[in-house]
């Protein structure tokens, strides 16, 4: 029997690249892990950072994943109504040991019906929509509920990945990965949450999101299961 841990990361157009690459960097160091970047075909996929990432497998060719992870980004707008992608997630989620998300990727899991009755993290801006999919929003950086594990917004994906690495290979292995990556964050500003940023900055960010993702609420309402 193979001891390889098959880890599948959903790659999609306009993904927030750190949602994808942060956890991928950590999880790729897990002993026995093989990370797959899965999309519909093998063509390079443009991220939100202005560069493309190449899938390593197509939906049709990938193995059954032990870990299925959906990152977030502005591209979720299209995924919420993309039956090919949602069907792929349902099939993989049914056989995965862990079903995971980063940022607003949790909404895509929700649209696939994989979060009904589960507690979940999400980026603070999008957490309000989790109940539409039958999920229970939790204001934590990492949330575990049975075999679901989720990270909050963007950079929380790195923390989430260390927690998942500990589940897959043990705490000592995760600590060695942390040391290897010199993960010891000391941000220069205290502005990483709505509370610390203040209402004026939050309002400016909300305006920017509304401009970049018009009608997002209507799309979420159409995709909602409940």
One Martini backbone bead per residue (centre of mass of N, CA, C, O) as a GRO file, in nm:
protein
  226
    1UNK     BB    1   0.097   0.036   0.022
    2UNK     BB    2   0.073   0.358  -0.005
    3UNK     BB    3   0.234   0.650   0.169
    4UNK     BB    4   0.119   0.865   0.011
    5UNK     BB    5   0.024   1.206   0.029
    6UNK     BB    6  -0.258   1.335  -0.119
    7UNK     BB    7  -0.255   1.676  -0.235
    8UNK     BB    8  -0.524   1.901  -0.314
    9UNK     BB    9  -0.517   2.198  -0.515
   10UNK     BB   10  -0.710   2.448  -0.614
   11UNK     BB   11  -0.699   2.582  -0.940
   12UNK     BB   12  -0.783   2.924  -1.042
   13UNK     BB   13  -0.901   3.192  -1.172
   14UNK     BB   14  -0.815   3.445  -0.960
   15UNK     BB   15  -0.640   3.357  -0.748
   16UNK     BB   16  -0.500   3.380  -0.445
   17UNK     BB   17  -0.181   3.298  -0.432
   18UNK     BB   18  -0.135   3.270  -0.118
   19UNK     BB   19  -0.360   3.067  -0.067
   20UNK     BB   20  -0.193   2.855  -0.231
   21UNK     BB   21   0.129   2.885  -0.175
   22UNK     BB   22   0.150   2.879   0.127
   23UNK     BB   23   0.041   2.589   0.187
   24UNK     BB   24   0.214   2.444  -0.025
   25UNK     BB   25   0.490   2.494   0.106
   26UNK     BB   26   0.430   2.342   0.363
   27UNK     BB   27   0.304   2.065   0.255
   28UNK     BB   28   0.555   1.981   0.078
   29UNK     BB   29   0.723   1.904   0.361
   30UNK     BB   30   0.571   1.662   0.409
   31UNK     BB   31   0.609   1.353   0.474
   32UNK     BB   32   0.498   1.194   0.175
   33UNK     BB   33   0.417   1.430   0.002
   34UNK     BB   34   0.182   1.519  -0.268
   35UNK     BB   35   0.132   1.793  -0.475
   36UNK     BB   36  -0.166   1.917  -0.631
   37UNK     BB   37  -0.265   2.112  -0.919
   38UNK     BB   38  -0.605   2.165  -0.989
   39UNK     BB   39  -0.766   2.150  -1.313
   40UNK     BB   40  -0.927   2.116  -1.610
   41UNK     BB   41  -0.639   2.182  -1.723
   42UNK     BB   42  -0.293   2.257  -1.840
   43UNK     BB   43  -0.321   2.547  -1.842
   44UNK     BB   44  -0.236   2.834  -1.752
   45UNK     BB   45  -0.304   3.025  -1.448
   46UNK     BB   46  -0.434   3.316  -1.345
   47UNK     BB   47  -0.366   3.536  -1.105
   48UNK     BB   48  -0.395   3.818  -0.889
   49UNK     BB   49  -0.065   3.890  -0.937
   50UNK     BB   50   0.004   3.855  -1.267
   51UNK     BB   51   0.053   3.544  -1.259
   52UNK     BB   52   0.120   3.216  -1.354
   53UNK     BB   53  -0.002   2.878  -1.303
   54UNK     BB   54   0.063   2.539  -1.325
   55UNK     BB   55  -0.077   2.267  -1.359
   56UNK     BB   56  -0.043   1.909  -1.265
   57UNK     BB   57  -0.359   1.856  -1.306
   58UNK     BB   58  -0.649   1.720  -1.390
   59UNK     BB   59  -0.951   1.621  -1.307
   60UNK     BB   60  -0.933   1.347  -1.472
   61UNK     BB   61  -0.618   1.264  -1.362
   62UNK     BB   62  -0.652   1.258  -1.073
   63UNK     BB   63  -0.636   1.153  -0.773
   64UNK     BB   64  -0.715   1.059  -0.478
   65UNK     BB   65  -0.751   1.256  -0.208
   66UNK     BB   66  -0.659   1.317   0.122
   67UNK     BB   67  -0.640   1.628   0.045
   68UNK     BB   68  -0.875   1.896   0.022
   69UNK     BB   69  -0.813   2.226  -0.125
   70UNK     BB   70  -0.962   2.562  -0.103
   71UNK     BB   71  -0.904   2.848  -0.217
   72UNK     BB   72  -0.909   3.191  -0.277
   73UNK     BB   73  -1.082   3.471  -0.431
   74UNK     BB   74  -1.222   3.639  -0.694
   75UNK     BB   75  -1.281   3.362  -0.856
   76UNK     BB   76  -1.532   3.249  -0.697
   77UNK     BB   77  -1.763   3.373  -0.855
   78UNK     BB   78  -1.753   3.143  -1.077
   79UNK     BB   79  -1.753   2.877  -0.901
   80UNK     BB   80  -2.043   2.891  -0.766
   81UNK     BB   81  -2.155   2.814  -1.090
   82UNK     BB   82  -1.956   2.557  -1.135
   83UNK     BB   83  -2.030   2.235  -1.194
   84UNK     BB   84  -1.760   2.103  -1.257
   85UNK     BB   85  -1.616   2.189  -0.994
   86UNK     BB   86  -1.828   2.098  -0.784
   87UNK     BB   87  -1.824   1.800  -0.868
   88UNK     BB   88  -1.529   1.749  -0.805
   89UNK     BB   89  -1.549   1.817  -0.501
   90UNK     BB   90  -1.753   1.603  -0.425
   91UNK     BB   91  -1.589   1.356  -0.507
   92UNK     BB   92  -1.335   1.417  -0.338
   93UNK     BB   93  -1.473   1.468  -0.059
   94UNK     BB   94  -1.584   1.172  -0.018
   95UNK     BB   95  -1.258   1.051   0.002
   96UNK     BB   96  -1.141   1.238   0.204
   97UNK     BB   97  -0.984   1.300   0.502
   98UNK     BB   98  -0.956   1.607   0.411
   99UNK     BB   99  -1.141   1.919   0.425
  100UNK     BB  100  -1.040   2.232   0.280
  101UNK     BB  101  -0.967   2.589   0.356
  102UNK     BB  102  -0.919   2.927   0.226
  103UNK     BB  103  -1.082   3.170   0.301
  104UNK     BB  104  -1.335   3.197   0.050
  105UNK     BB  105  -1.324   2.888  -0.019
  106UNK     BB  106  -1.559   2.800   0.170
  107UNK     BB  107  -1.788   2.880  -0.029
  108UNK     BB  108  -1.729   2.656  -0.232
  109UNK     BB  109  -1.780   2.424  -0.046
  110UNK     BB  110  -2.068   2.511   0.010
  111UNK     BB  111  -2.172   2.491  -0.289
  112UNK     BB  112  -2.094   2.169  -0.280
  113UNK     BB  113  -2.205   2.061   0.016
  114UNK     BB  114  -1.942   2.048   0.245
  115UNK     BB  115  -2.074   2.246   0.510
  116UNK     BB  116  -2.308   2.113   0.636
  117UNK     BB  117  -2.284   2.160   0.983
  118UNK     BB  118  -2.016   2.322   0.974
  119UNK     BB  119  -1.743   2.460   1.087
  120UNK     BB  120  -1.598   2.790   0.983
  121UNK     BB  121  -1.374   2.964   0.819
  122UNK     BB  122  -1.298   3.311   0.710
  123UNK     BB  123  -1.298   3.582   0.571
  124UNK     BB  124  -1.435   3.854   0.713
  125UNK     BB  125  -1.596   3.959   0.456
  126UNK     BB  126  -1.730   3.643   0.401
  127UNK     BB  127  -1.850   3.506   0.660
  128UNK     BB  128  -2.159   3.597   0.637
  129UNK     BB  129  -2.223   3.359   0.405
  130UNK     BB  130  -2.215   3.071   0.530
  131UNK     BB  131  -2.519   3.019   0.618
  132UNK     BB  132  -2.626   2.982   0.320
  133UNK     BB  133  -2.465   2.678   0.336
  134UNK     BB  134  -2.493   2.559   0.642
  135UNK     BB  135  -2.282   2.707   0.797
  136UNK     BB  136  -2.051   2.784   1.073
  137UNK     BB  137  -1.932   3.068   1.181
  138UNK     BB  138  -1.581   3.145   1.265
  139UNK     BB  139  -1.367   3.362   1.467
  140UNK     BB  140  -1.096   3.210   1.336
  141UNK     BB  141  -0.793   3.110   1.202
  142UNK     BB  142  -0.861   2.813   1.305
  143UNK     BB  143  -1.074   2.533   1.195
  144UNK     BB  144  -1.221   2.247   1.352
  145UNK     BB  145  -1.443   1.977   1.202
  146UNK     BB  146  -1.354   1.702   1.207
  147UNK     BB  147  -1.264   1.677   0.857
  148UNK     BB  148  -1.255   1.988   0.895
  149UNK     BB  149  -1.034   2.254   0.765
  150UNK     BB  150  -0.970   2.608   0.837
  151UNK     BB  151  -0.893   2.929   0.707
  152UNK     BB  152  -0.866   3.234   0.691
  153UNK     BB  153  -0.723   3.502   0.572
  154UNK     BB  154  -0.476   3.415   0.365
  155UNK     BB  155  -0.235   3.402   0.591
  156UNK     BB  156  -0.387   3.172   0.746
  157UNK     BB  157  -0.290   2.941   0.556
  158UNK     BB  158  -0.024   2.893   0.701
  159UNK     BB  159  -0.127   2.811   0.976
  160UNK     BB  160  -0.312   2.587   0.876
  161UNK     BB  161  -0.082   2.411   0.753
  162UNK     BB  162   0.055   2.343   1.020
  163UNK     BB  163  -0.186   2.200   1.145
  164UNK     BB  164  -0.209   1.986   0.920
  165UNK     BB  165   0.076   1.872   0.939
  166UNK     BB  166   0.032   1.758   1.226
  167UNK     BB  167  -0.192   1.560   1.142
  168UNK     BB  168  -0.014   1.400   0.924
  169UNK     BB  169   0.301   1.400   1.095
  170UNK     BB  170   0.317   1.574   1.334
  171UNK     BB  171   0.441   1.816   1.540
  172UNK     BB  172   0.745   1.791   1.483
  173UNK     BB  173   0.730   1.819   1.178
  174UNK     BB  174   0.599   2.100   1.180
  175UNK     BB  175   0.831   2.241   1.335
  176UNK     BB  176   1.052   2.189   1.122
  177UNK     BB  177   0.916   2.349   0.900
  178UNK     BB  178   0.911   2.618   1.045
  179UNK     BB  179   1.216   2.640   1.070
  180UNK     BB  180   1.289   2.617   0.766
  181UNK     BB  181   1.094   2.884   0.704
  182UNK     BB  182   1.110   3.101   0.918
  183UNK     BB  183   0.837   3.120   1.098
  184UNK     BB  184   0.827   3.467   1.239
  185UNK     BB  185   0.603   3.687   1.272
  186UNK     BB  186   0.645   4.070   1.238
  187UNK     BB  187   0.455   4.303   1.184
  188UNK     BB  188   0.464   4.656   1.126
  189UNK     BB  189   0.148   4.631   1.162
  190UNK     BB  190  -0.180   4.698   1.324
  191UNK     BB  191  -0.404   4.588   1.045
  192UNK     BB  192  -0.542   4.271   1.021
  193UNK     BB  193  -0.819   4.382   1.135
  194UNK     BB  194  -1.103   4.547   1.184
  195UNK     BB  195  -1.035   4.643   1.470
  196UNK     BB  196  -0.741   4.758   1.401
  197UNK     BB  197  -0.821   4.936   1.146
  198UNK     BB  198  -1.101   5.043   1.137
  199UNK     BB  199  -1.384   5.181   0.993
  200UNK     BB  200  -1.260   5.343   0.758
  201UNK     BB  201  -1.095   5.115   0.625
  202UNK     BB  202  -1.322   4.914   0.596
  203UNK     BB  203  -1.494   5.089   0.405
  204UNK     BB  204  -1.284   5.105   0.177
  205UNK     BB  205  -1.271   4.802   0.127
  206UNK     BB  206  -1.566   4.754   0.062
  207UNK     BB  207  -1.565   4.932  -0.190
  208UNK     BB  208  -1.352   4.770  -0.346
  209UNK     BB  209  -1.510   4.505  -0.357
  210UNK     BB  210  -1.765   4.609  -0.500
  211UNK     BB  211  -1.605   4.690  -0.760
  212UNK     BB  212  -1.472   4.398  -0.819
  213UNK     BB  213  -1.759   4.241  -0.705
  214UNK     BB  214  -2.022   4.257  -0.855
  215UNK     BB  215  -2.297   4.086  -0.737
  216UNK     BB  216  -2.208   3.880  -0.518
  217UNK     BB  217  -2.466   3.833  -0.352
  218UNK     BB  218  -2.636   3.715  -0.585
  219UNK     BB  219  -2.456   3.471  -0.641
  220UNK     BB  220  -2.472   3.347  -0.360
  221UNK     BB  221  -2.780   3.313  -0.357
  222UNK     BB  222  -2.789   3.115  -0.600
  223UNK     BB  223  -2.580   2.901  -0.462
  224UNK     BB  224  -2.748   2.840  -0.237
  225UNK     BB  225  -2.894   2.570  -0.037
  226UNK     BB  226  -3.080   2.756   0.194
   0.00000   0.00000   0.00000
